[in-house]
């Protein structure tokens, strides 16, 4: 395979509107793969990159929540082959770090990315979002970032497992360890929160309470199976959740906003010895403050959830199978499909809460 030329969505500077520009994708070397992107979701993380909230390694090639077809692999790559339908992931485990050696690869501390750089037409190196850069015709990734799944799945649905939907499902099923008969409260019902609702139900939760300020999002949560909703703009969510759980609070509370006040509400909405999971991404300046006696006296667990504590090689094929069986409605997350030049406008709709996911289809 030779180097290829294509189009990609580029963020050139902090806060600047993105543009579609010509990019150059090198031929893969050892440990790498080139993937022809079929679909890529518009995620808040891409907007964080554009706003300089991740780092300042501009220009960025945005996009990371994607699925596509492997077009080329480097020497020695055996995990995937040309023609495989894959979901891209940003946790290509190393197999060698202390976490991997202890049998906990979902906490891998040294995940792999491609060695070579994709560039602009003039040779300027690009920084791919989360090591992927999938708002593009093709992208170069580490072979371990490609997870082979059943090709019968729709790319625009399957690709969402690459980030936001997996984060929400995993927050409930893996980090929160929701089990049969549990009560679960989900704070924030965007794409990640609605995925947490779906994950809680898949795990066997008896009651799933959706909390949000926006009635539109509460209705979406109901469509994903929430048994109860709480409008936090009109009522105290802690009191409402306690009233819905015989005065006790929920067994598992999932904070999918990334806000200190919402985290405080989720902390106090737990039952004694309950679990609090934070999957919403905060800004660097945010802090949380809790009375130590409450932290000590209420017991339980406070757990951040990074990528839903998923292991892509294990979890993506399983979840795609559930989707194909009709047990996990990934299609419902797709609010709209757009072209590559529609990403900037999609950021606006995402910020206004008008969509769960806009998905670029190539």
C-alpha positions in Angstrom: 0.0 0.0 0.0 1.2 3.5 -0.8 0.6 6.8 0.9 -2.8 8.2 0.1 -4.4 11.7 -0.2 -7.8 12.5 1.2 -9.9 15.0 3.1 -10.0 15.6 6.8 -11.6 18.0 9.3 -8.9 20.2 10.8 -8.9 22.5 13.8 -6.0 25.0 13.2 -6.3 27.1 16.3 -8.0 27.5 19.6 -11.7 28.4 19.1 -11.4 28.7 15.3 -14.1 27.2 13.1 -12.9 23.8 11.7 -12.2 23.4 8.0 -12.1 20.5 5.5 -8.6 20.2 4.1 -6.4 17.9 2.1 -4.5 15.4 4.3 -1.8 12.8 3.5 -2.0 9.4 5.1 1.2 7.4 5.1 1.4 3.7 4.2 1.3 1.6 7.4 4.5 0.3 8.9 4.9 -2.4 11.5 2.1 -2.2 14.1 -0.1 0.1 12.1 -3.2 0.0 10.0 -5.0 2.3 7.5 -8.8 2.3 7.8 -11.3 3.7 5.3 -13.7 5.5 7.5 -17.4 4.8 6.9 -18.9 6.8 9.8 -17.8 8.9 12.7 -19.8 10.5 15.5 -19.5 14.1 16.6 -18.4 13.9 20.2 -17.9 16.6 22.9 -14.3 15.6 23.1 -13.7 16.8 19.5 -15.1 20.2 20.5 -12.8 20.2 23.6 -9.9 19.7 21.2 -11.0 22.6 19.0 -11.4 24.8 22.1 -7.9 24.0 23.4 -9.3 22.1 26.4 -7.2 19.0 25.8 -3.8 20.4 24.8 -2.4 23.0 22.3 -0.9 20.6 19.8 -2.6 22.3 16.8 -3.5 21.6 14.1 -5.7 18.7 15.1 -7.3 16.1 12.8 -10.6 15.7 14.6 -12.9 12.7 15.0 -12.5 9.5 16.9 -15.9 7.7 17.4 -15.8 5.7 14.2 -16.2 2.5 12.2 -14.8 1.5 8.9 -12.9 -1.0 6.7 -9.3 -1.9 7.0 -7.5 -1.0 3.8 -3.9 -1.8 4.7 -1.8 -3.2 7.5 1.9 -3.0 8.3 4.3 -5.9 8.4 3.6 -8.4 11.2 0.1 -7.3 11.9 -2.1 -10.3 12.5 -4.9 -9.0 14.7 -6.8 -7.5 11.7 -6.6 -8.0 8.0 -7.6 -6.0 4.9 -11.3 -6.1 4.4 -12.2 -6.4 8.1 -15.0 -4.2 9.5 -13.7 -2.5 12.6 -14.7 -0.1 15.3 -11.8 2.3 16.2 -10.9 2.6 19.9 -8.5 4.7 21.8 -7.5 2.0 24.3 -5.1 -0.2 22.3 -3.7 -2.1 25.3 0.1 -2.6 25.5 0.1 -5.9 27.3 3.2 -5.0 29.1 2.5 -2.3 31.7 1.9 -3.1 35.4 -1.9 -3.0 34.9 -1.8 -5.4 32.0 0.6 -7.7 33.8 -1.9 -7.9 36.7 -4.7 -9.0 34.4 -6.4 -5.6 34.3 -5.9 -4.4 30.7 -8.9 -2.1 30.9 -6.7 0.1 33.1 -3.7 0.0 30.7 -1.3 2.9 31.3 0.5 2.7 28.0 -1.9 2.4 25.2 -0.6 2.4 21.6 -1.0 4.9 18.8 0.4 5.0 15.3 4.1 5.8 15.1 3.9 7.9 11.9 2.2 11.2 11.5 -0.5 12.1 9.1 0.1 15.6 7.6 -1.5 18.4 5.7 -0.6 18.7 2.1 2.3 21.1 2.9 3.8 18.5 5.3 2.6 20.0 8.5 2.2 17.2 11.1 -1.3 16.6 12.4 -2.3 15.6 15.9 -5.2 13.1 15.6 -7.9 13.4 18.2 -7.4 10.6 20.8 -4.8 9.1 18.5 -7.4 8.4 15.8 -8.4 11.4 13.6 -11.5 9.9 11.9 -13.3 12.9 10.4 -11.4 11.8 7.3 -11.7 9.5 4.3 -8.9 7.4 5.7 -6.9 7.4 8.9 -3.7 5.8 10.2 -4.0 4.1 13.6 -2.2 1.5 15.7 -3.5 -1.9 14.6 -4.6 -2.5 18.2 -7.0 0.4 17.8 -9.0 -1.6 15.4 -11.6 -4.0 16.9 -13.1 -6.4 14.4 -16.9 -6.8 14.8 -19.8 -8.4 12.8 -20.0 -6.6 9.4 -23.8 -6.7 9.4 -23.8 -3.8 11.9 -24.5 -0.4 10.5 -21.3 1.7 10.6 -23.1 4.8 11.8 -24.5 2.9 14.8 -21.5 0.6 15.6 -19.0 3.5 15.5 -20.7 5.1 18.5 -19.3 2.3 20.6 -15.9 3.8 19.9 -16.4 6.5 22.6 -19.6 8.1 24.1 -22.0 5.2 24.0 -19.4 2.8 25.3 -18.6 5.3 28.1 -22.2 5.3 29.2 -22.8 1.6 28.9 -19.6 0.8 30.7 -20.3 3.3 33.5 -23.3 1.2 34.4 -22.3 -2.3 33.5 -18.6 -2.3 34.3 -17.6 0.6 36.6 -20.9 0.7 38.5 -21.4 -3.1 38.5 -25.1 -2.6 38.3 -26.8 -6.0 39.0 -30.2 -7.5 38.9 -32.8 -5.7 41.0 -30.7 -2.6 41.6 -32.0 1.0 41.5 -30.0 3.4 39.4 -30.1 7.1 39.0 -28.5 8.7 35.9 -27.7 12.5 36.2 -27.5 14.0 32.7 -29.3 12.4 29.8 -27.3 13.3 26.7 -25.7 10.5 24.7 -23.5 9.2 27.5 -26.4 9.4 30.0 -28.9 7.7 27.8 -26.3 4.9 27.2 -25.9 4.6 30.9 -29.7 4.1 31.2 -29.6 1.4 28.5 -26.6 -0.2 30.2 -28.3 -0.3 33.6 -31.3 -2.0 32.1 -29.1 -4.6 30.2 -27.5 -5.3 33.6 -30.8 -6.1 35.2 -31.7 -2.9 37.1 -35.3 -2.8 38.3 -35.6 1.0 38.5 -33.7 3.5 36.4 -34.3 7.2 37.3 -33.2 9.8 34.7 -32.4 13.3 35.9 -31.9 16.3 33.7 -32.9 20.0 33.4 -34.2 19.6 29.9 -37.6 17.9 29.3 -36.5 16.9 25.8 -33.6 14.8 27.2 -35.9 13.3 29.8 -38.2 12.1 27.1 -35.2 10.6 25.3 -34.2 8.8 28.5 -37.7 7.3 28.6 -37.3 6.0 25.1 -34.2 4.2 26.2 -36.1 2.6 29.0 -35.9 4.9 32.1 -38.7 3.9 34.5 -38.8 7.4 36.1 -37.7 10.9 35.3 -36.8 13.9 37.5 -36.8 17.5 36.2 -34.0 19.0 38.2 -35.1 22.5 37.1 -38.3 22.1 39.1 -37.5 19.8 42.0 -34.7 18.7 44.3 -33.3 15.6 42.6 -31.9 14.1 45.8 -35.3 14.3 47.5 -37.1 13.0 44.4 -34.8 10.0 44.1 -35.2 9.2 47.8 -39.0 9.4 47.4 -38.8 6.9 44.5 -36.7 4.5 46.4 -38.6 4.1 49.7 -36.6 7.0 51.3 -33.3 5.2 50.8 -31.6 6.5 47.7 -30.4 4.6 44.6 -28.0 1.7 44.7 -25.9 3.3 41.9 -25.8 6.9 40.9 -24.1 7.9 37.6 -23.0 11.4 37.1 -22.8 12.0 33.3 -22.5 15.8 33.3 -19.0 16.6 34.7 -20.2 19.3 37.1 -19.4 19.6 40.8 -22.9 20.5 41.9 -24.3 17.5 40.0 -21.7 15.3 41.5 -22.7 16.5 45.0 -26.3 15.7 44.2 -25.4 12.2 43.0 -23.3 11.6 46.1 -26.2 12.4 48.4 -28.8 10.6 46.2 -27.1 7.2 46.9 -28.3 4.7 49.4 -26.0 3.9 52.3 -23.0 1.9 50.9 -24.2 2.8 47.4 -21.9 3.5 44.5 -21.3 6.8 42.8 -19.8 6.7 39.3 -18.5 9.8 37.5 -18.3 9.5 33.8 -19.0 13.2 32.8 -15.8 14.9 31.9 -15.0 18.0 34.1 -12.9 21.0 33.1 -9.4 21.2 34.7 -10.4 24.1 37.0 -13.3 22.2 38.7 -13.0 21.0 42.2 -15.3 19.0 44.5 -15.8 19.5 48.2 -17.6 17.1 50.6 -17.8 17.0 54.4 -15.4 14.2 55.5 -17.9 12.9 57.9 -20.4 12.3 55.1 -17.7 10.7 52.9 -16.9 8.4 55.8 -20.4 7.9 57.2 -22.2 7.0 54.1 -19.8 4.3 53.0 -19.9 2.8 49.6 -17.7 3.6 46.6 -16.8 6.7 44.6 -15.5 5.6 41.2 -14.4 7.6 38.1 -15.2 5.8 34.9 -12.7 6.3 32.0 -14.0 4.9 28.7 -16.5 2.9 30.8 -13.7 0.7 32.0 -14.1 -1.2 28.8 -11.8 -3.6 27.1 -12.6 -3.1 23.4 -11.5 -6.6 22.2 -13.9 -8.1 24.7 -16.8 -5.6 24.8 -17.3 -4.3 21.3 -18.1 -7.6 19.7 -20.4 -8.5 22.5 -22.3 -5.2 22.3 -22.5 -5.4 18.5 -24.1 -8.9 18.9 -26.6 -7.4 21.3 -27.4 -4.7 18.8 -27.9 -7.3 16.0 -30.2 -9.3 18.3 -32.3 -6.2 18.9 -31.4 -6.0 22.6 -29.4 -2.8 22.4 -30.9 0.0 20.3 -27.8 1.8 18.9 -29.8 3.3 16.0 -31.7 5.5 18.5 -28.6 7.4 19.3 -28.2 8.6 15.8 -30.1 11.9 15.6 -28.8 12.8 12.1 -26.3 11.9 9.5 -24.2 14.6 7.9 -21.4 15.2 5.4 -17.8 15.9 6.3 -18.3 19.6 5.9 -21.2 19.6 8.4 -19.1 19.1 11.5 -18.8 22.8 12.5 -22.6 23.3 12.4 -23.1 20.0 14.2 -20.9 21.3 17.1 -23.5 24.1 17.6 -26.4 21.6 17.6 -24.6 19.5 20.1 -23.9 22.4 22.4 -27.6 23.5 22.3 -28.7 20.0 23.3 -30.6 19.4 20.0 -29.1 16.0 19.2 -27.8 12.9 20.9 -25.3 12.3 18.1 -24.7 13.8 14.7 -22.8 11.2 12.6 -20.6 11.9 9.6 -21.2 9.3 6.9 -18.5 9.0 4.2 
